[in-house]
Amino acid sequence: MIEILPDTACMLYVGSMVIMLLLAWVRSVHKERKKILQYTHSAIRCEFCAASFTNTRTGPLSRCPHCGLINNAN
Ligand SMILES: [Zn+2]
């Protein structure tokens, strides 16, 4: 039988908290990456010249290759 000292219990507690925080962080990063991918592969129609193109930028804003003006992907 393994004897659990208060120090060991504290270390286990802190360790599990660190793991939970790490998991939450990884999950948020994954979510953010998914969002970026959604923007990156979305087809956009230019608001100004009506040309359709694919968003190659990692964000909601993209520049039209035809007229050079910035469009909002939403
Ligand atoms: Zn345009």
N, CA, C, O and the ligand as a Tripos MOL2 file, in Angstrom:
@<TRIPOS>MOLECULE
protein
  297   295    75     0     0
PROTEIN
NO_CHARGES

@<TRIPOS>ATOM
      1 N           0.8540   -1.2050    0.0000 N.3       1 MET1
      2 CA          0.0000    0.0000    0.0000 C.3       1 MET1
      3 C           0.8840    1.2480    0.0000 C.2       1 MET1
      4 O           1.8210    1.3810    0.7870 O.2       1 MET1
      5 N           0.5500    2.1310   -0.8960 N.am      2 ILE2
      6 CA          1.3380    3.3700   -1.0020 C.3       2 ILE2
      7 C           0.7760    4.4020   -0.0230 C.2       2 ILE2
      8 O          -0.4180    4.7020   -0.0020 O.2       2 ILE2
      9 N           1.6860    4.9210    0.7750 N.am      3 GLU3
     10 CA          1.2680    5.9240    1.7530 C.3       3 GLU3
     11 C           1.2710    7.3130    1.1010 C.2       3 GLU3
     12 O           2.2940    7.7290    0.5560 O.2       3 GLU3
     13 N           0.1650    8.0230    1.1470 N.am      4 ILE4
     14 CA          0.0680    9.3580    0.5480 C.3       4 ILE4
     15 C           0.2670   10.4050    1.6400 C.2       4 ILE4
     16 O          -0.5600   10.5660    2.5370 O.2       4 ILE4
     17 N           1.3760   11.1010    1.5340 N.am      5 LEU5
     18 CA          1.6890   12.1650    2.4880 C.3       5 LEU5
     19 C           0.9440   13.4410    2.0800 C.2       5 LEU5
     20 O           0.5560   13.5820    0.9210 O.2       5 LEU5
     21 N           0.7450   14.3540    3.0060 N.am      6 PRO6
     22 CA          0.0820   15.6220    2.6280 C.3       6 PRO6
     23 C           0.8040   16.3510    1.5020 C.2       6 PRO6
     24 O           0.1670   16.9760    0.6540 O.2       6 PRO6
     25 N           2.1440   16.2700    1.4930 N.am      7 ASP7
     26 CA          2.9280   16.8940    0.4220 C.3       7 ASP7
     27 C           2.5920   16.2790   -0.9350 C.2       7 ASP7
     28 O           2.4130   16.9810   -1.9300 O.2       7 ASP7
     29 N           2.5130   14.9590   -0.9470 N.am      8 THR8
     30 CA          2.2070   14.2220   -2.1820 C.3       8 THR8
     31 C           0.7990   14.5750   -2.6660 C.2       8 THR8
     32 O           0.5720   14.7780   -3.8590 O.2       8 THR8
     33 N          -0.1250   14.6440   -1.7380 N.am      9 ALA9
     34 CA         -1.5080   14.9890   -2.0770 C.3       9 ALA9
     35 C          -1.5720   16.3890   -2.6810 C.2       9 ALA9
     36 O          -2.2880   16.6220   -3.6540 O.2       9 ALA9
     37 N          -0.8260   17.3070   -2.1010 N.am     10 CYS10
     38 CA         -0.7630   18.6910   -2.5890 C.3      10 CYS10
     39 C          -0.1740   18.7290   -3.9990 C.2      10 CYS10
     40 O          -0.6780   19.4220   -4.8830 O.2      10 CYS10
     41 N           0.9140   17.9600   -4.1870 N.am     11 MET11
     42 CA          1.5590   17.9020   -5.5000 C.3      11 MET11
     43 C           0.6070   17.3240   -6.5320 C.2      11 MET11
     44 O           0.5340   17.8160   -7.6580 O.2      11 MET11
     45 N          -0.1180   16.2890   -6.1570 N.am     12 LEU12
     46 CA         -1.0920   15.6640   -7.0630 C.3      12 LEU12
     47 C          -2.1920   16.6560   -7.4210 C.2      12 LEU12
     48 O          -2.6270   16.7330   -8.5700 O.2      12 LEU12
     49 N          -2.6330   17.4090   -6.4240 N.am     13 TYR13
     50 CA         -3.6880   18.4100   -6.6340 C.3      13 TYR13
     51 C          -3.2230   19.4800   -7.6210 C.2      13 TYR13
     52 O          -3.9120   19.8100   -8.5860 O.2      13 TYR13
     53 N          -2.0120   20.0170   -7.3390 N.am     14 VAL14
     54 CA         -1.4480   21.0570   -8.2180 C.3      14 VAL14
     55 C          -1.2300   20.4990   -9.6220 C.2      14 VAL14
     56 O          -1.5140   21.1640  -10.6180 O.2      14 VAL14
     57 N          -0.7260   19.2730   -9.6870 N.am     15 GLY15
     58 CA         -0.4830   18.6240  -10.9750 C.3      15 GLY15
     59 C          -1.7540   18.4610  -11.7800 C.2      15 GLY15
     60 O          -1.7750   18.7340  -12.9800 O.2      15 GLY15
     61 N          -2.8200   18.0140  -11.1190 N.am     16 SER16
     62 CA         -4.0900   17.8270  -11.8260 C.3      16 SER16
     63 C          -4.6710   19.1610  -12.2870 C.2      16 SER16
     64 O          -5.2890   19.2450  -13.3490 O.2      16 SER16
     65 N          -4.4690   20.1970  -11.4830 N.am     17 MET17
     66 CA         -4.9350   21.5350  -11.8690 C.3      17 MET17
     67 C          -4.1910   22.0180  -13.1070 C.2      17 MET17
     68 O          -4.7860   22.5820  -14.0250 O.2      17 MET17
     69 N          -2.8740   21.7890  -13.1180 N.am     18 VAL18
     70 CA         -2.0420   22.1940  -14.2650 C.3      18 VAL18
     71 C          -2.5010   21.4600  -15.5270 C.2      18 VAL18
     72 O          -2.5980   22.0590  -16.5980 O.2      18 VAL18
     73 N          -2.7810   20.1640  -15.3960 N.am     19 ILE19
     74 CA         -3.2390   19.3550  -16.5350 C.3      19 ILE19
     75 C          -4.5880   19.8720  -17.0490 C.2      19 ILE19
     76 O          -4.8140   19.9440  -18.2570 O.2      19 ILE19
     77 N          -5.4800   20.2300  -16.1170 N.am     20 MET20
     78 CA         -6.7940   20.7420  -16.5150 C.3      20 MET20
     79 C          -6.6670   22.0720  -17.2430 C.2      20 MET20
     80 O          -7.3440   22.3140  -18.2420 O.2      20 MET20
     81 N          -5.7840   22.9350  -16.7270 N.am     21 LEU21
     82 CA         -5.5470   24.2290  -17.3750 C.3      21 LEU21
     83 C          -4.9660   24.0290  -18.7700 C.2      21 LEU21
     84 O          -5.3520   24.7050  -19.7230 O.2      21 LEU21
     85 N          -4.0330   23.0890  -18.8710 N.am     22 LEU22
     86 CA         -3.3980   22.7740  -20.1500 C.3      22 LEU22
     87 C          -4.4350   22.2810  -21.1630 C.2      22 LEU22
     88 O          -4.4310   22.6850  -22.3260 O.2      22 LEU22
     89 N          -5.3240   21.3970  -20.6930 N.am     23 LEU23
     90 CA         -6.3910   20.8700  -21.5570 C.3      23 LEU23
     91 C          -7.3160   21.9870  -22.0270 C.2      23 LEU23
     92 O          -7.7080   22.0270  -23.1930 O.2      23 LEU23
     93 N          -7.6640   22.8960  -21.1100 N.am     24 ALA24
     94 CA         -8.5330   24.0170  -21.4620 C.3      24 ALA24
     95 C          -7.8540   24.9180  -22.4870 C.2      24 ALA24
     96 O          -8.4920   25.4210  -23.4120 O.2      24 ALA24
     97 N          -6.5510   25.1120  -22.3060 N.am     25 TRP25
     98 CA         -5.7820   25.9500  -23.2330 C.3      25 TRP25
     99 C          -5.7200   25.3110  -24.6170 C.2      25 TRP25
    100 O          -5.9450   25.9730  -25.6290 O.2      25 TRP25
    101 N          -5.4100   24.0100  -24.6450 N.am     26 VAL26
    102 CA         -5.3280   23.2700  -25.9160 C.3      26 VAL26
    103 C          -6.6670   23.3340  -26.6350 C.2      26 VAL26
    104 O          -6.7250   23.5220  -27.8500 O.2      26 VAL26
    105 N          -7.7400   23.1770  -25.8690 N.am     27 ARG27
    106 CA         -9.0810   23.2100  -26.4470 C.3      27 ARG27
    107 C          -9.3760   24.5780  -27.0690 C.2      27 ARG27
    108 O          -9.9380   24.6550  -28.1620 O.2      27 ARG27
    109 N          -8.9970   25.6570  -26.3750 N.am     28 SER28
    110 CA         -9.2490   27.0060  -26.8900 C.3      28 SER28
    111 C          -8.4180   27.2870  -28.1350 C.2      28 SER28
    112 O          -8.8840   27.9480  -29.0640 O.2      28 SER28
    113 N          -7.1790   26.7810  -28.1530 N.am     29 VAL29
    114 CA         -6.3120   26.9600  -29.3250 C.3      29 VAL29
    115 C          -6.9030   26.2220  -30.5230 C.2      29 VAL29
    116 O          -6.9090   26.7340  -31.6420 O.2      29 VAL29
    117 N          -7.3930   25.0230  -30.2730 N.am     30 HIS30
    118 CA         -8.0000   24.2000  -31.3180 C.3      30 HIS30
    119 C          -9.2300   24.8950  -31.9090 C.2      30 HIS30
    120 O          -9.4390   24.9090  -33.1220 O.2      30 HIS30
    121 N         -10.0300   25.4660  -31.0180 N.am     31 LYS31
    122 CA        -11.2380   26.1850  -31.4140 C.3      31 LYS31
    123 C         -10.8810   27.3730  -32.3100 C.2      31 LYS31
    124 O         -11.5080   27.6100  -33.3430 O.2      31 LYS31
    125 N          -9.8510   28.1120  -31.8780 N.am     32 GLU32
    126 CA         -9.3910   29.3020  -32.5970 C.3      32 GLU32
    127 C          -8.8780   28.9150  -33.9870 C.2      32 GLU32
    128 O          -9.1420   29.6010  -34.9740 O.2      32 GLU32
    129 N          -8.1390   27.8000  -34.0410 N.am     33 ARG33
    130 CA         -7.5840   27.3230  -35.3070 C.3      33 ARG33
    131 C          -8.6970   26.9300  -36.2720 C.2      33 ARG33
    132 O          -8.6140   27.1880  -37.4730 O.2      33 ARG33
    133 N          -9.7360   26.3030  -35.7340 N.am     34 LYS34
    134 CA        -10.8910   25.8920  -36.5200 C.3      34 LYS34
    135 C         -11.5710   27.1200  -37.1390 C.2      34 LYS34
    136 O         -11.9850   27.1020  -38.2990 O.2      34 LYS34
    137 N         -11.6740   28.1770  -36.3400 N.am     35 LYS35
    138 CA        -12.2740   29.4320  -36.7580 C.3      35 LYS35
    139 C         -11.4690   30.0360  -37.9120 C.2      35 LYS35
    140 O         -12.0310   30.5020  -38.9030 O.2      35 LYS35
    141 N         -10.1300   30.0170  -37.7590 N.am     36 ILE36
    142 CA         -9.2380   30.5720  -38.7760 C.3      36 ILE36
    143 C          -9.3790   29.7820  -40.0740 C.2      36 ILE36
    144 O          -9.4440   30.3670  -41.1560 O.2      36 ILE36
    145 N          -9.4280   28.4520  -39.9690 N.am     37 LEU37
    146 CA         -9.5920   27.5970  -41.1440 C.3      37 LEU37
    147 C         -10.9020   27.9020  -41.8650 C.2      37 LEU37
    148 O         -10.9700   27.9050  -43.0940 O.2      37 LEU37
    149 N         -11.9290   28.1560  -41.0760 N.am     38 GLN38
    150 CA        -13.2320   28.4850  -41.6320 C.3      38 GLN38
    151 C         -13.1390   29.7540  -42.4810 C.2      38 GLN38
    152 O         -13.7310   29.8470  -43.5560 O.2      38 GLN38
    153 N         -12.3880   30.7190  -41.9750 N.am     39 TYR39
    154 CA        -12.2070   31.9680  -42.7080 C.3      39 TYR39
    155 C         -11.3400   31.7550  -43.9400 C.2      39 TYR39
    156 O         -11.6070   32.2930  -45.0140 O.2      39 TYR39
    157 N         -10.2770   30.9410  -43.7510 N.am     40 THR40
    158 CA         -9.2880   30.7540  -44.8130 C.3      40 THR40
    159 C          -9.8890   30.1090  -46.0470 C.2      40 THR40
    160 O          -9.5420   30.4690  -47.1720 O.2      40 THR40
    161 N         -10.7980   29.1480  -45.8380 N.am     41 HIS41
    162 CA        -11.3250   28.4120  -46.9840 C.3      41 HIS41
    163 C         -12.6830   28.9160  -47.4580 C.2      41 HIS41
    164 O         -13.3560   28.2540  -48.2480 O.2      41 HIS41
    165 N         -13.0780   30.0740  -46.9790 N.am     42 SER42
    166 CA        -14.3780   30.5760  -47.4000 C.3      42 SER42
    167 C         -14.2700   31.3440  -48.7170 C.2      42 SER42
    168 O         -13.3260   32.1000  -48.9450 O.2      42 SER42
    169 N         -15.2430   31.1300  -49.5520 N.am     43 ALA43
    170 CA        -15.3090   31.8510  -50.8170 C.3      43 ALA43
    171 C         -15.9840   33.1970  -50.5730 C.2      43 ALA43
    172 O         -16.9990   33.2740  -49.8810 O.2      43 ALA43
    173 N         -15.4280   34.2310  -51.1320 N.am     44 ILE44
    174 CA        -15.9360   35.5770  -50.9030 C.3      44 ILE44
    175 C         -16.2860   36.2430  -52.2310 C.2      44 ILE44
    176 O         -15.6100   36.0530  -53.2420 O.2      44 ILE44
    177 N         -17.3420   37.0120  -52.1990 N.am     45 ARG45
    178 CA        -17.6770   37.8550  -53.3410 C.3      45 ARG45
    179 C         -17.3490   39.2960  -52.9440 C.2      45 ARG45
    180 O         -17.8010   39.7950  -51.9140 O.2      45 ARG45
    181 N         -16.5740   39.9290  -53.7670 N.am     46 CYS46
    182 CA        -16.1320   41.2950  -53.4650 C.3      46 CYS46
    183 C         -17.3330   42.2430  -53.3980 C.2      46 CYS46
    184 O         -18.2050   42.2350  -54.2670 O.2      46 CYS46
    185 N         -17.3480   43.0550  -52.3430 N.am     47 GLU47
    186 CA        -18.4420   43.9970  -52.1520 C.3      47 GLU47
    187 C         -18.3860   45.1500  -53.1600 C.2      47 GLU47
    188 O         -19.3810   45.8390  -53.3890 O.2      47 GLU47
    189 N         -17.2240   45.3420  -53.7490 N.am     48 PHE48
    190 CA        -17.0050   46.5350  -54.5750 C.3      48 PHE48
    191 C         -17.0440   46.2500  -56.0730 C.2      48 PHE48
    192 O         -17.6340   47.0120  -56.8400 O.2      48 PHE48
    193 N         -16.3990   45.1240  -56.4970 N.am     49 CYS49
    194 CA        -16.3850   44.8250  -57.9290 C.3      49 CYS49
    195 C         -17.1190   43.5290  -58.2600 C.2      49 CYS49
    196 O         -17.1840   43.1450  -59.4280 O.2      49 CYS49
    197 N         -17.6750   42.8450  -57.2560 N.am     50 ALA50
    198 CA        -18.4710   41.6140  -57.4050 C.3      50 ALA50
    199 C         -17.6860   40.4170  -57.9350 C.2      50 ALA50
    200 O         -18.2890   39.4520  -58.4040 O.2      50 ALA50
    201 N         -16.3720   40.4550  -57.8710 N.am     51 ALA51
    202 CA        -15.5530   39.3120  -58.2820 C.3      51 ALA51
    203 C         -15.4970   38.3150  -57.1320 C.2      51 ALA51
    204 O         -15.3600   38.7140  -55.9760 O.2      51 ALA51
    205 N         -15.6020   37.0110  -57.4360 N.am     52 SER52
    206 CA        -15.5200   36.0150  -56.3720 C.3      52 SER52
    207 C         -14.1020   35.4450  -56.2980 C.2      52 SER52
    208 O         -13.4650   35.1900  -57.3210 O.2      52 SER52
    209 N         -13.6200   35.2510  -55.0610 N.am     53 PHE53
    210 CA        -12.2670   34.7360  -54.8360 C.3      53 PHE53
    211 C         -12.2530   33.9880  -53.5160 C.2      53 PHE53
    212 O         -13.2090   34.0630  -52.7440 O.2      53 PHE53
    213 N         -11.1580   33.2580  -53.2530 N.am     54 THR54
    214 CA        -11.0260   32.4880  -52.0170 C.3      54 THR54
    215 C         -10.1590   33.2530  -51.0260 C.2      54 THR54
    216 O          -9.1050   33.7880  -51.3710 O.2      54 THR54
    217 N         -10.6290   33.2870  -49.8040 N.am     55 ASN55
    218 CA         -9.8850   33.9880  -48.7550 C.3      55 ASN55
    219 C          -8.5960   33.2280  -48.4370 C.2      55 ASN55
    220 O          -8.6410   32.0540  -48.0700 O.2      55 ASN55
    221 N          -7.4720   33.8850  -48.5760 N.am     56 THR56
    222 CA         -6.1890   33.2470  -48.2770 C.3      56 THR56
    223 C          -5.5900   33.7940  -46.9860 C.2      56 THR56
    224 O          -4.5220   33.3510  -46.5630 O.2      56 THR56
    225 N          -6.2520   34.7320  -46.3710 N.am     57 ARG57
    226 CA         -5.7410   35.3340  -45.1460 C.3      57 ARG57
    227 C          -6.3630   34.6830  -43.9290 C.2      57 ARG57
    228 O          -7.4740   34.1560  -43.9890 O.2      57 ARG57
    229 N          -5.6370   34.7230  -42.8250 N.am     58 THR58
    230 CA         -6.1130   34.1000  -41.5850 C.3      58 THR58
    231 C          -6.8800   35.1300  -40.7530 C.2      58 THR58
    232 O          -6.4160   35.5600  -39.6970 O.2      58 THR58
    233 N          -8.0360   35.5090  -41.2370 N.am     59 GLY59
    234 CA         -8.8400   36.4730  -40.4940 C.3      59 GLY59
    235 C         -10.0960   36.8050  -41.2490 C.2      59 GLY59
    236 O         -10.2660   36.3620  -42.3850 O.2      59 GLY59
    237 N         -10.9860   37.5750  -40.6520 N.am     60 PRO60
    238 CA        -12.2440   37.9080  -41.3090 C.3      60 PRO60
    239 C         -12.0790   38.9080  -42.4580 C.2      60 PRO60
    240 O         -12.9780   39.0530  -43.2870 O.2      60 PRO60
    241 N         -10.9430   39.5910  -42.5100 N.am     61 LEU61
    242 CA        -10.7290   40.5680  -43.5630 C.3      61 LEU61
    243 C          -9.8540   39.9820  -44.6570 C.2      61 LEU61
    244 O          -8.8950   39.2650  -44.3750 O.2      61 LEU61
    245 N         -10.1840   40.2870  -45.9060 N.am     62 SER62
    246 CA         -9.3830   39.8040  -47.0180 C.3      62 SER62
    247 C          -9.3680   40.8490  -48.1230 C.2      62 SER62
    248 O         -10.3070   41.6260  -48.2910 O.2      62 SER62
    249 N          -8.2850   40.8400  -48.8590 N.am     63 ARG63
    250 CA         -8.1420   41.8140  -49.9230 C.3      63 ARG63
    251 C          -8.5520   41.1980  -51.2690 C.2      63 ARG63
    252 O          -8.1430   40.0890  -51.6110 O.2      63 ARG63
    253 N          -9.3370   41.9140  -51.9910 N.am     64 CYS64
    254 CA         -9.7800   41.4450  -53.3020 C.3      64 CYS64
    255 C          -8.6160   41.4760  -54.2940 C.2      64 CYS64
    256 O          -7.9420   42.5010  -54.4040 O.2      64 CYS64
    257 N          -8.3600   40.3750  -55.0240 N.am     65 PRO65
    258 CA         -7.2480   40.3710  -55.9840 C.3      65 PRO65
    259 C          -7.5350   41.1960  -57.2350 C.2      65 PRO65
    260 O          -6.6210   41.5080  -57.9980 O.2      65 PRO65
    261 N          -8.8090   41.5520  -57.4480 N.am     66 HIS66
    262 CA         -9.1790   42.2990  -58.6410 C.3      66 HIS66
    263 C          -9.0690   43.8100  -58.4450 C.2      66 HIS66
    264 O          -8.4210   44.5050  -59.2270 O.2      66 HIS66
    265 N          -9.7200   44.3070  -57.3800 N.am     67 CYS67
    266 CA         -9.7080   45.7610  -57.1770 C.3      67 CYS67
    267 C          -8.8220   46.1840  -56.0190 C.2      67 CYS67
    268 O          -8.5570   47.3750  -55.8590 O.2      67 CYS67
    269 N          -8.3510   45.2330  -55.2000 N.am     68 GLY68
    270 CA         -7.4080   45.5550  -54.1250 C.3      68 GLY68
    271 C          -8.0460   46.1340  -52.8710 C.2      68 GLY68
    272 O          -7.3380   46.5180  -51.9400 O.2      68 GLY68
    273 N          -9.3710   46.2030  -52.8330 N.am     69 LEU69
    274 CA        -10.0510   46.7350  -51.6690 C.3      69 LEU69
    275 C         -10.2930   45.6220  -50.6410 C.2      69 LEU69
    276 O         -10.4200   44.4480  -50.9920 O.2      69 LEU69
    277 N         -10.3540   46.0200  -49.3660 N.am     70 ILE70
    278 CA        -10.5180   45.0450  -48.2860 C.3      70 ILE70
    279 C         -12.0000   44.7400  -48.0590 C.2      70 ILE70
    280 O         -12.8280   45.6350  -47.8890 O.2      70 ILE70
    281 N         -12.2980   43.4350  -48.0640 N.am     71 ASN71
    282 CA        -13.6640   42.9480  -47.8400 C.3      71 ASN71
    283 C         -13.7900   42.3100  -46.4690 C.2      71 ASN71
    284 O         -12.8050   41.8200  -45.9170 O.2      71 ASN71
    285 N         -14.9700   42.3130  -45.9270 N.am     72 ASN72
    286 CA        -15.2670   41.5940  -44.7060 C.3      72 ASN72
    287 C         -15.8680   40.2540  -45.0780 C.2      72 ASN72
    288 O         -16.8610   40.1910  -45.8030 O.2      72 ASN72
    289 N         -15.2570   39.1640  -44.5730 N.am     73 ALA73
    290 CA        -15.6940   37.8080  -44.9450 C.3      73 ALA73
    291 C         -17.0710   37.4540  -44.3910 C.2      73 ALA73
    292 O         -17.7040   36.5140  -44.8710 O.2      73 ALA73
    293 N         -17.5340   38.1830  -43.4030 N.am     74 ASN74
    294 CA        -18.8250   37.8480  -42.8040 C.3      74 ASN74
    295 C         -19.9620   38.4070  -43.6420 C.2      74 ASN74
    296 O         -21.1300   38.2270  -43.2970 O.2      74 ASN74
    297 ZN        -12.9560   43.7030  -55.7850 Zn       75 ZN75
@<TRIPOS>BOND
     1     1     2 1
     2     2     3 1
     3     3     4 2
     4     3     5 am
     5     5     6 1
     6     6     7 1
     7     7     8 2
     8     7     9 am
     9     9    10 1
    10    10    11 1
    11    11    12 2
    12    11    13 am
    13    13    14 1
    14    14    15 1
    15    15    16 2
    16    15    17 am
    17    17    18 1
    18    18    19 1
    19    19    20 2
    20    19    21 am
    21    21    22 1
    22    22    23 1
    23    23    24 2
    24    23    25 am
    25    25    26 1
    26    26    27 1
    27    27    28 2
    28    27    29 am
    29    29    30 1
    30    30    31 1
    31    31    32 2
    32    31    33 am
    33    33    34 1
    34    34    35 1
    35    35    36 2
    36    35    37 am
    37    37    38 1
    38    38    39 1
    39    39    40 2
    40    39    41 am
    41    41    42 1
    42    42    43 1
    43    43    44 2
    44    43    45 am
    45    45    46 1
    46    46    47 1
    47    47    48 2
    48    47    49 am
    49    49    50 1
    50    50    51 1
    51    51    52 2
    52    51    53 am
    53    53    54 1
    54    54    55 1
    55    55    56 2
    56    55    57 am
    57    57    58 1
    58    58    59 1
    59    59    60 2
    60    59    61 am
    61    61    62 1
    62    62    63 1
    63    63    64 2
    64    63    65 am
    65    65    66 1
    66    66    67 1
    67    67    68 2
    68    67    69 am
    69    69    70 1
    70    70    71 1
    71    71    72 2
    72    71    73 am
    73    73    74 1
    74    74    75 1
    75    75    76 2
    76    75    77 am
    77    77    78 1
    78    78    79 1
    79    79    80 2
    80    79    81 am
    81    81    82 1
    82    82    83 1
    83    83    84 2
    84    83    85 am
    85    85    86 1
    86    86    87 1
    87    87    88 2
    88    87    89 am
    89    89    90 1
    90    90    91 1
    91    91    92 2
    92    91    93 am
    93    93    94 1
    94    94    95 1
    95    95    96 2
    96    95    97 am
    97    97    98 1
    98    98    99 1
    99    99   100 2
   100    99   101 am
   101   101   102 1
   102   102   103 1
   103   103   104 2
   104   103   105 am
   105   105   106 1
   106   106   107 1
   107   107   108 2
   108   107   109 am
   109   109   110 1
   110   110   111 1
   111   111   112 2
   112   111   113 am
   113   113   114 1
   114   114   115 1
   115   115   116 2
   116   115   117 am
   117   117   118 1
   118   118   119 1
   119   119   120 2
   120   119   121 am
   121   121   122 1
   122   122   123 1
   123   123   124 2
   124   123   125 am
   125   125   126 1
   126   126   127 1
   127   127   128 2
   128   127   129 am
   129   129   130 1
   130   130   131 1
   131   131   132 2
   132   131   133 am
   133   133   134 1
   134   134   135 1
   135   135   136 2
   136   135   137 am
   137   137   138 1
   138   138   139 1
   139   139   140 2
   140   139   141 am
   141   141   142 1
   142   142   143 1
   143   143   144 2
   144   143   145 am
   145   145   146 1
   146   146   147 1
   147   147   148 2
   148   147   149 am
   149   149   150 1
   150   150   151 1
   151   151   152 2
   152   151   153 am
   153   153   154 1
   154   154   155 1
   155   155   156 2
   156   155   157 am
   157   157   158 1
   158   158   159 1
   159   159   160 2
   160   159   161 am
   161   161   162 1
   162   162   163 1
   163   163   164 2
   164   163   165 am
   165   165   166 1
   166   166   167 1
   167   167   168 2
   168   167   169 am
   169   169   170 1
   170   170   171 1
   171   171   172 2
   172   171   173 am
   173   173   174 1
   174   174   175 1
   175   175   176 2
   176   175   177 am
   177   177   178 1
   178   178   179 1
   179   179   180 2
   180   179   181 am
   181   181   182 1
   182   182   183 1
   183   183   184 2
   184   183   185 am
   185   185   186 1
   186   186   187 1
   187   187   188 2
   188   187   189 am
   189   189   190 1
   190   190   191 1
   191   191   192 2
   192   191   193 am
   193   193   194 1
   194   194   195 1
   195   195   196 2
   196   195   197 am
   197   197   198 1
   198   198   199 1
   199   199   200 2
   200   199   201 am
   201   201   202 1
   202   202   203 1
   203   203   204 2
   204   203   205 am
   205   205   206 1
   206   206   207 1
   207   207   208 2
   208   207   209 am
   209   209   210 1
   210   210   211 1
   211   211   212 2
   212   211   213 am
   213   213   214 1
   214   214   215 1
   215   215   216 2
   216   215   217 am
   217   217   218 1
   218   218   219 1
   219   219   220 2
   220   219   221 am
   221   221   222 1
   222   222   223 1
   223   223   224 2
   224   223   225 am
   225   225   226 1
   226   226   227 1
   227   227   228 2
   228   227   229 am
   229   229   230 1
   230   230   231 1
   231   231   232 2
   232   231   233 am
   233   233   234 1
   234   234   235 1
   235   235   236 2
   236   235   237 am
   237   237   238 1
   238   238   239 1
   239   239   240 2
   240   239   241 am
   241   241   242 1
   242   242   243 1
   243   243   244 2
   244   243   245 am
   245   245   246 1
   246   246   247 1
   247   247   248 2
   248   247   249 am
   249   249   250 1
   250   250   251 1
   251   251   252 2
   252   251   253 am
   253   253   254 1
   254   254   255 1
   255   255   256 2
   256   255   257 am
   257   257   258 1
   258   258   259 1
   259   259   260 2
   260   259   261 am
   261   261   262 1
   262   262   263 1
   263   263   264 2
   264   263   265 am
   265   265   266 1
   266   266   267 1
   267   267   268 2
   268   267   269 am
   269   269   270 1
   270   270   271 1
   271   271   272 2
   272   271   273 am
   273   273   274 1
   274   274   275 1
   275   275   276 2
   276   275   277 am
   277   277   278 1
   278   278   279 1
   279   279   280 2
   280   279   281 am
   281   281   282 1
   282   282   283 1
   283   283   284 2
   284   283   285 am
   285   285   286 1
   286   286   287 1
   287   287   288 2
   288   287   289 am
   289   289   290 1
   290   290   291 1
   291   291   292 2
   292   291   293 am
   293   293   294 1
   294   294   295 1
   295   295   296 2
@<TRIPOS>SUBSTRUCTURE
     1 MET1         2 RESIDUE 1 A MET
     2 ILE2         6 RESIDUE 1 A ILE
     3 GLU3        10 RESIDUE 1 A GLU
     4 ILE4        14 RESIDUE 1 A ILE
     5 LEU5        18 RESIDUE 1 A LEU
     6 PRO6        22 RESIDUE 1 A PRO
     7 ASP7        26 RESIDUE 1 A ASP
     8 THR8        30 RESIDUE 1 A THR
     9 ALA9        34 RESIDUE 1 A ALA
    10 CYS10       38 RESIDUE 1 A CYS
    11 MET11       42 RESIDUE 1 A MET
    12 LEU12       46 RESIDUE 1 A LEU
    13 TYR13       50 RESIDUE 1 A TYR
    14 VAL14       54 RESIDUE 1 A VAL
    15 GLY15       58 RESIDUE 1 A GLY
    16 SER16       62 RESIDUE 1 A SER
    17 MET17       66 RESIDUE 1 A MET
    18 VAL18       70 RESIDUE 1 A VAL
    19 ILE19       74 RESIDUE 1 A ILE
    20 MET20       78 RESIDUE 1 A MET
    21 LEU21       82 RESIDUE 1 A LEU
    22 LEU22       86 RESIDUE 1 A LEU
    23 LEU23       90 RESIDUE 1 A LEU
    24 ALA24       94 RESIDUE 1 A ALA
    25 TRP25       98 RESIDUE 1 A TRP
    26 VAL26      102 RESIDUE 1 A VAL
    27 ARG27      106 RESIDUE 1 A ARG
    28 SER28      110 RESIDUE 1 A SER
    29 VAL29      114 RESIDUE 1 A VAL
    30 HIS30      118 RESIDUE 1 A HIS
    31 LYS31      122 RESIDUE 1 A LYS
    32 GLU32      126 RESIDUE 1 A GLU
    33 ARG33      130 RESIDUE 1 A ARG
    34 LYS34      134 RESIDUE 1 A LYS
    35 LYS35      138 RESIDUE 1 A LYS
    36 ILE36      142 RESIDUE 1 A ILE
    37 LEU37      146 RESIDUE 1 A LEU
    38 GLN38      150 RESIDUE 1 A GLN
    39 TYR39      154 RESIDUE 1 A TYR
    40 THR40      158 RESIDUE 1 A THR
    41 HIS41      162 RESIDUE 1 A HIS
    42 SER42      166 RESIDUE 1 A SER
    43 ALA43      170 RESIDUE 1 A ALA
    44 ILE44      174 RESIDUE 1 A ILE
    45 ARG45      178 RESIDUE 1 A ARG
    46 CYS46      182 RESIDUE 1 A CYS
    47 GLU47      186 RESIDUE 1 A GLU
    48 PHE48      190 RESIDUE 1 A PHE
    49 CYS49      194 RESIDUE 1 A CYS
    50 ALA50      198 RESIDUE 1 A ALA
    51 ALA51      202 RESIDUE 1 A ALA
    52 SER52      206 RESIDUE 1 A SER
    53 PHE53      210 RESIDUE 1 A PHE
    54 THR54      214 RESIDUE 1 A THR
    55 ASN55      218 RESIDUE 1 A ASN
    56 THR56      222 RESIDUE 1 A THR
    57 ARG57      226 RESIDUE 1 A ARG
    58 THR58      230 RESIDUE 1 A THR
    59 GLY59      234 RESIDUE 1 A GLY
    60 PRO60      238 RESIDUE 1 A PRO
    61 LEU61      242 RESIDUE 1 A LEU
    62 SER62      246 RESIDUE 1 A SER
    63 ARG63      250 RESIDUE 1 A ARG
    64 CYS64      254 RESIDUE 1 A CYS
    65 PRO65      258 RESIDUE 1 A PRO
    66 HIS66      262 RESIDUE 1 A HIS
    67 CYS67      266 RESIDUE 1 A CYS
    68 GLY68      270 RESIDUE 1 A GLY
    69 LEU69      274 RESIDUE 1 A LEU
    70 ILE70      278 RESIDUE 1 A ILE
    71 ASN71      282 RESIDUE 1 A ASN
    72 ASN72      286 RESIDUE 1 A ASN
    73 ALA73      290 RESIDUE 1 A ALA
    74 ASN74      294 RESIDUE 1 A ASN
    75 ZN75       297 GROUP 0 **** ****
